[in-house]
Amino acid sequence: MSTHLLVVDDSPAMRKMITRVIEMSGFELASLDQASDGAEALGILRQKQVDLVLTDINMPRMTGEELLREMSGDGVLKKIPVVVISTDATDARMHQMMELGARGYVVKPFQPASLRNELERVMEIAQ
């Protein structure tokens, strides 16, 4: 199944790296959109079909935490699986993001295989 993916990170270099890793891993993509913060991501989510969101936490304007809060309050958007990709590896933060609705968590820096495995795991559960 091809996936419509949205990558949300304020760093263009990180978005490019995540995109490259996903493309090289053979993860089957139908489309890939990018956003520089949660507010931009919400705009995309409300206009396009998205099957999976990958988001950083610490971003300007709207953080990944705020994005998850907004998505969880929307009847349609709360069904879209979210994987957090962050440098924050504390148990408290991971737990908090999962409580807000994230279905996966990958700590930066990450190995390409660990990102692919987490995406496959989350998409399999979402089916």
N, CA, C and O of each residue as an XYZ file, in Angstrom:
508
protein
N       0.822     -1.178      0.000
C       0.000      0.000      0.000
C       0.875      1.253      0.000
O       1.791      1.363      0.815
N       0.611      2.181     -0.885
C       1.343      3.441     -0.937
C       0.824      4.389      0.129
O      -0.377      4.454      0.391
N       1.733      5.116      0.732
C       1.405      5.983      1.858
C       1.554      7.446      1.481
O       2.526      7.832      0.832
N       0.583      8.261      1.890
C       0.667      9.715      1.771
C       1.274     10.210      3.079
O       0.648     10.119      4.135
N       2.492     10.733      3.004
C       3.284     11.054      4.187
C       3.480     12.559      4.325
O       3.657     13.265      3.332
N       3.447     13.044      5.569
C       3.740     14.447      5.870
C       4.875     14.490      6.881
O       4.772     13.908      7.961
N       5.964     15.182      6.531
C       7.124     15.343      7.407
C       7.113     16.776      7.931
O       7.109     17.731      7.154
N       7.109     16.917      9.274
C       7.016     18.226      9.912
C       8.255     18.450     10.774
O       8.454     17.768     11.780
N       9.089     19.413     10.371
C      10.303     19.744     11.122
C      10.732     21.138     10.703
O      10.643     21.482      9.525
N      11.195     21.947     11.645
C      11.610     23.305     11.299
C      12.958     23.350     10.593
O      13.324     24.390     10.045
N      13.693     22.269     10.591
C      14.994     22.215      9.931
C      14.851     21.639      8.518
O      14.506     20.468      8.360
N      15.114     22.459      7.488
C      15.058     21.934      6.113
C      16.012     20.754      5.910
O      15.698     19.813      5.181
N      17.179     20.812      6.560
C      18.145     19.716      6.427
C      17.589     18.421      7.018
O      17.766     17.352      6.434
N      16.922     18.505      8.161
C      16.347     17.311      8.779
C      15.204     16.767      7.929
O      15.091     15.553      7.759
N      14.347     17.651      7.386
C      13.263     17.183      6.508
C      13.837     16.458      5.301
O      13.326     15.419      4.882
N      14.902     17.017      4.749
C      15.541     16.398      3.583
C      16.137     15.039      3.951
O      16.012     14.081      3.188
N      16.779     14.953      5.110
C      17.381     13.694      5.532
C      16.304     12.627      5.781
O      16.447     11.484      5.345
N      15.235     13.004      6.477
C      14.150     12.056      6.744
C      13.549     11.573      5.419
O      13.303     10.381      5.233
N      13.323     12.506      4.519
C      12.766     12.159      3.205
C      13.681     11.200      2.463
O      13.222     10.206      1.901
N      14.964     11.494      2.460
C      15.933     10.647      1.761
C      15.971      9.244      2.374
O      15.988      8.249      1.650
N      15.982      9.170      3.696
C      16.010      7.872      4.379
C      14.775      7.052      4.007
O      14.882      5.859      3.723
N      13.618      7.683      4.009
C      12.377      6.978      3.686
C      12.399      6.494      2.239
O      12.041      5.350      1.958
N      12.813      7.351      1.336
C      12.860      6.957     -0.078
C      13.858      5.828     -0.307
O      13.571      4.892     -1.054
N      15.029      5.905      0.330
C      16.065      4.878      0.151
C      15.684      3.560      0.812
O      16.162      2.501      0.407
N      14.830      3.618      1.824
C      14.475      2.398      2.559
C      13.489      1.524      1.793
O      13.256      0.372      2.161
N      12.913      2.073      0.731
C      11.946      1.300     -0.035
C      10.536      1.400      0.511
O       9.641      0.702      0.033
N      10.316      2.257      1.510
C       8.978      2.484      2.036
C       8.143      3.043      0.891
O       8.526      4.033      0.268
N       7.010      2.419      0.613
C       6.223      2.760     -0.567
C       5.412      4.040     -0.344
O       4.492      4.076      0.473
N       5.774      5.082     -1.086
C       5.131      6.381     -0.944
C       4.237      6.701     -2.138
O       4.616      6.487     -3.289
N       3.056      7.213     -1.849
C       2.186      7.760     -2.893
C       2.490      9.242     -3.060
O       2.491      9.766     -4.174
N       2.751      9.918     -1.924
C       3.125     11.329     -1.944
C       3.853     11.663     -0.652
O       3.722     10.970      0.357
N       4.622     12.742     -0.709
C       5.339     13.190      0.465
C       5.277     14.713      0.510
O       5.768     15.387     -0.396
N       4.676     15.247      1.562
C       4.611     16.686      1.770
C       5.475     17.045      2.963
O       5.777     16.203      3.809
N       5.871     18.323      3.018
C       6.699     18.800      4.115
C       6.109     20.076      4.686
O       5.500     20.873      3.972
N       6.303     20.257      6.005
C       5.874     21.472      6.685
C       6.969     21.871      7.669
O       7.673     21.020      8.213
N       7.103     23.183      7.888
C       8.161     23.681      8.769
C       7.715     23.862     10.213
O       8.539     24.149     11.082
N       6.416     23.698     10.481
C       5.916     23.757     11.858
C       4.500     23.188     11.893
O       3.933     22.837     10.859
N       3.944     23.102     13.091
C       2.625     22.512     13.253
C       1.518     23.266     12.553
O       0.578     22.654     12.045
N       1.613     24.598     12.516
C       0.573     25.397     11.862
C       0.530     25.104     10.369
O      -0.544     24.928      9.794
N       1.688     25.051      9.750
C       1.753     24.717      8.323
C       1.249     23.292      8.087
O       0.566     23.021      7.099
N       1.590     22.397      8.992
C       1.143     21.006      8.881
C      -0.381     20.914      8.941
O      -0.984     20.171      8.167
N      -1.012     21.663      9.854
C      -2.471     21.650      9.949
C      -3.119     22.092      8.644
O      -4.129     21.532      8.220
N      -2.532     23.095      8.016
C      -3.042     23.548      6.726
C      -3.014     22.444      5.685
O      -3.975     22.254      4.939
N      -1.909     21.720      5.640
C      -1.781     20.605      4.694
C      -2.772     19.504      5.051
O      -3.450     18.970      4.173
N      -2.861     19.164      6.326
C      -3.761     18.091      6.774
C      -5.216     18.377      6.427
O      -5.991     17.453      6.181
N      -5.585     19.644      6.407
C      -6.972     20.017      6.120
C      -7.257     20.120      4.629
O      -8.412     20.247      4.222
N      -6.206     20.064      3.811
C      -6.379     20.197      2.365
C      -6.097     18.918      1.584
O      -6.647     18.723      0.501
N      -5.254     18.054      2.117
C      -4.798     16.879      1.371
C      -5.021     15.599      2.165
O      -5.193     15.615      3.384
N      -5.014     14.495      1.432
C      -5.045     13.197      2.101
C      -3.660     12.922      2.674
O      -2.658     13.002      1.964
N      -3.611     12.600      3.955
C      -2.365     12.226      4.623
C      -2.647     10.957      5.413
O      -3.614     10.888      6.173
N      -1.786      9.945      5.225
C      -1.944      8.665      5.918
C      -1.077      8.561      7.165
O      -1.368      7.774      8.065
N      -0.008      9.359      7.217
C       0.957      9.262      8.312
C       1.686     10.586      8.453
O       2.096     11.186      7.459
N       1.848     11.044      9.697
C       2.573     12.280      9.994
C       3.814     11.934     10.801
O       3.744     11.184     11.775
N       4.955     12.489     10.387
C       6.192     12.407     11.161
C       6.477     13.818     11.640
O       6.610     14.725     10.819
N       6.573     14.032     12.948
C       6.767     15.396     13.442
C       7.844     15.498     14.502
O       8.013     14.616     15.343
N       8.562     16.595     14.434
C       9.474     17.004     15.490
C       8.614     17.599     16.608
O       7.419     17.824     16.418
N       9.214     17.852     17.762
C       8.476     18.479     18.855
C       8.763     19.983     18.904
O       7.842     20.798     18.861
N      10.033     20.339     18.993
C      10.416     21.731     19.210
C      10.509     22.488     17.883
O      11.470     22.345     17.128
N       9.482     23.293     17.629
C       9.418     24.105     16.406
C       8.799     25.447     16.758
O       8.054     25.556     17.732
N       9.111     26.482     15.956
C       8.496     27.792     16.199
C       7.022     27.802     15.785
O       6.547     26.868     15.139
N       6.336     28.817     16.144
C       4.930     29.047     15.812
C       4.001     28.017     16.416
O       3.154     28.375     17.235
N       4.125     26.754     16.048
C       3.322     25.679     16.643
C       4.197     24.445     16.781
O       4.727     23.933     15.795
N       4.343     23.971     18.015
C       5.198     22.814     18.287
C       4.504     21.508     17.875
O       3.318     21.489     17.546
N       5.270     20.439     17.905
C       4.696     19.121     17.642
C       3.680     18.731     18.700
O       2.691     18.063     18.399
N       3.917     19.145     19.939
C       2.952     18.877     21.007
C       1.630     19.591     20.721
O       0.559     18.999     20.860
N       1.705     20.851     20.325
C       0.497     21.609     19.991
C      -0.217     21.012     18.782
O      -1.446     20.976     18.733
N       0.564     20.544     17.805
C      -0.013     19.883     16.630
C      -0.804     18.650     17.056
O      -1.932     18.450     16.606
N      -0.220     17.823     17.920
C      -0.920     16.637     18.408
C      -2.198     17.002     19.156
O      -3.218     16.329     19.004
N      -2.150     18.055     19.956
C      -3.346     18.506     20.681
C      -4.456     18.919     19.702
O      -5.621     18.563     19.884
N      -4.080     19.667     18.673
C      -5.053     20.096     17.660
C      -5.634     18.897     16.916
O      -6.843     18.816     16.699
N      -4.770     17.978     16.534
C      -5.231     16.794     15.804
C      -6.158     15.943     16.661
O      -7.163     15.428     16.169
N      -5.825     15.793     17.942
C      -6.644     14.936     18.807
C      -8.030     15.528     19.060
O      -8.955     14.805     19.429
N      -8.177     16.832     18.865
C      -9.467     17.472     19.042
C     -10.313     17.529     17.777
O     -11.425     18.057     17.791
N      -9.792     16.993     16.699
C     -10.492     17.010     15.409
C     -10.906     15.585     15.059
O     -10.062     14.691     14.998
N     -12.194     15.371     14.830
C     -12.721     14.032     14.573
C     -12.067     13.295     13.418
O     -11.948     12.070     13.457
N     -11.643     14.017     12.393
C     -11.009     13.387     11.228
C      -9.505     13.240     11.445
O      -8.942     12.168     11.223
N      -8.858     14.324     11.881
C      -7.397     14.326     12.006
C      -6.889     13.393     13.096
O      -5.767     12.896     12.999
N      -7.689     13.142     14.132
C      -7.205     12.288     15.220
C      -7.026     10.836     14.783
O      -6.398     10.051     15.493
N      -7.565     10.475     13.633
C      -7.421      9.109     13.122
C      -6.098      8.900     12.381
O      -5.708      7.761     12.124
N      -5.411      9.983     12.038
C      -4.152      9.886     11.291
C      -3.028      9.535     12.263
O      -2.812     10.258     13.236
N      -2.311      8.442     12.020
C      -1.209      8.082     12.917
C      -0.068      9.104     12.848
O       0.252      9.638     11.786
N       0.531      9.356     14.013
C       1.641     10.303     14.128
C       2.826      9.595     14.764
O       2.687      8.893     15.766
N       3.998      9.793     14.164
C       5.256      9.313     14.736
C       6.080     10.551     15.066
O       6.328     11.386     14.197
N       6.502     10.667     16.313
C       7.339     11.776     16.746
C       8.798     11.415     16.477
O       9.241     10.306     16.775
N       9.538     12.372     15.906
C      10.976     12.210     15.698
C      11.640     13.376     16.417
O      11.541     14.518     15.970
N      12.322     13.094     17.535
C      12.825     14.167     18.385
C      14.152     13.805     19.043
O      14.494     12.631     19.188
N      14.885     14.833     19.433
C      16.109     14.617     20.212
C      15.795     14.372     21.678
O      16.661     13.925     22.430
N      14.573     14.658     22.094
C      14.169     14.479     23.495
C      13.872     13.001     23.753
O      12.845     12.471     23.329
N      14.791     12.358     24.454
C      14.675     10.919     24.692
C      14.225     10.584     26.105
O      14.346      9.438     26.537
N      13.706     11.569     26.829
C      13.280     11.300     28.204
C      11.986     10.490     28.210
O      11.121     10.661     27.352
N      11.877      9.611     29.191
C      10.661      8.797     29.319
C       9.425      9.675     29.510
O       8.357      9.382     28.972
N       9.580     10.754     30.281
C       8.442     11.645     30.545
C       7.916     12.257     29.252
O       6.705     12.309     29.038
N       8.812     12.719     28.393
C       8.388     13.336     27.130
C       7.769     12.300     26.205
O       6.737     12.559     25.587
N       8.384     11.138     26.106
C       7.830     10.083     25.252
C       6.419      9.712     25.719
O       5.498      9.590     24.911
N       6.268      9.538     27.018
C       4.964      9.190     27.578
C       3.938     10.284     27.291
O       2.805     10.000     26.904
N       4.347     11.532     27.483
C       3.456     12.665     27.236
C       2.978     12.679     25.782
O       1.789     12.869     25.524
N       3.884     12.481     24.843
C       3.509     12.520     23.429
C       2.598     11.343     23.066
O       1.687     11.492     22.252
N       2.839     10.191     23.659
C       1.970      9.042     23.406
C       0.584      9.286     24.006
O      -0.426      8.905     23.414
N       0.536      9.915     25.171
C      -0.749     10.258     25.796
C      -1.552     11.218     24.920
O      -2.782     11.182     24.911
N      -0.839     12.082     24.180
C      -1.501     13.047     23.299
C      -1.956     12.426     21.976
O      -2.662     13.062     21.194
N      -1.544     11.179     21.734
C      -2.018     10.503     20.529
C      -0.958      9.998     19.585
O      -1.284      9.340     18.597
N       0.317     10.286     19.857
C       1.369      9.744     18.989
C       1.341      8.225     19.069
O       1.094      7.652     20.131
N       1.594      7.587     17.946
C       1.597      6.112     17.923
C       2.991      5.533     17.840
O       3.178      4.320     17.931
N       3.977      6.413     17.666
C       5.360      5.967     17.600
C       6.294      7.090     17.987
O       5.905      8.258     18.009
N       7.538      6.728     18.294
C       8.521      7.712     18.739
C       9.892      7.238     18.298
O      10.285      6.109     18.591
N      10.626      8.096     17.592
C      11.980      7.793     17.143
C      12.887      8.892     17.662
O      12.583     10.076     17.513
N      13.995      8.508     18.270
C      14.924      9.474     18.844
C      16.012      9.813     17.827
O      16.623      8.931     17.223
N      16.238     11.137     17.654
C      17.335     11.620     16.801
C      18.617     11.591     17.614
O      18.568     11.868     18.813
N      19.742     11.275     17.037
C      19.901     10.747     15.689
C      19.422      9.304     15.635
O      19.496      8.581     16.628
N      18.940      8.897     14.496
C      18.377      7.556     14.353
C      19.065      6.822     13.213
O      19.645      7.426     12.311
N      18.983      5.516     13.284
C      19.467      4.676     12.190
C      18.340      4.555     11.170
O      17.177      4.453     11.559
N      18.653      4.562      9.875
C      17.600      4.430      8.863
C      16.687      3.229      9.094
O      15.475      3.330      8.907
N      17.251      2.103      9.496
C      16.442      0.897      9.716
C      15.450      1.097     10.858
O      14.328      0.593     10.796
N      15.852      1.828     11.904
C      14.935      2.024     13.032
C      13.764      2.907     12.621
O      12.643      2.692     13.080
N      14.003      3.896     11.767
C      12.904      4.738     11.282
C      11.957      3.917     10.421
O      10.740      3.974     10.601
N      12.500      3.166      9.501
C      11.655      2.346      8.629
C      10.834      1.344      9.448
O       9.638      1.177      9.210
N      11.474      0.686     10.405
C      10.775     -0.301     11.234
C       9.625      0.336     12.009
O       8.549     -0.250     12.122
N       9.853      1.529     12.540
C       8.802      2.209     13.308
C       7.647      2.617     12.388
O       6.481      2.491     12.764
N       7.968      3.105     11.183
C       6.915      3.479     10.231
C       6.085      2.261      9.838
O       4.857      2.333      9.790
N       6.745      1.157      9.562
C       6.022     -0.062      9.189
C       5.158     -0.560     10.348
O       4.019     -0.979     10.139
N       5.696     -0.515     11.566
C       4.939     -0.957     12.732
C       3.674     -0.106     12.910
O       2.582     -0.636     13.118
N       3.835      1.194     12.828
C       2.692      2.098     13.028
C       1.665      1.946     11.913
O       0.462      1.955     12.178
N       2.116      1.810     10.686
C       1.174      1.667      9.573
C       0.443      0.321      9.629
O      -0.724      0.233      9.247
N       1.120     -0.715     10.099
C       0.471     -2.015     10.237
C      -0.632     -1.967     11.288
O      -1.705     -2.538     11.092
N      -0.372     -1.289     12.397
C      -1.367     -1.147     13.458
C      -2.560     -0.322     12.963
O      -3.707     -0.603     13.312
N      -2.274      0.698     12.146
C      -3.318      1.620     11.676
C      -4.252      0.986     10.653
O      -5.330      1.520     10.394
N      -3.865     -0.130     10.073
C      -4.672     -0.769      9.022
C      -5.963     -1.316      9.553
O      -6.752     -1.882      8.797
